[in-house]
């Protein structure tokens, strides 16, 4: 399992619509999936997202916040 960590603010500020972790292809993940993978003997690799990788998530969060206003 290859994941990027984008930050807890995305989870909290989106009202739990977003996750702090995503797979490297942009699929939403969560800590529960990480636990299941580890229990199944899978390796889990998590790294901080690069600035370039964060841009689409920042845009998505901005869009979510604008809809709530």
C-alpha angles and dihedrals in degrees: 000000000000115000140172123213113221098174142271092263090076092059095046100038093046092053090248093305089117130044131225089233133050134174116254090260093057099262116144115250134173141198091266091061089049091053093048092049091051092047088053091054096254122143116242121204118190124179134169114268116250119242089255092051091051095057098082091046092049089051092049092050090049090052092049092050092049091053090053093055 
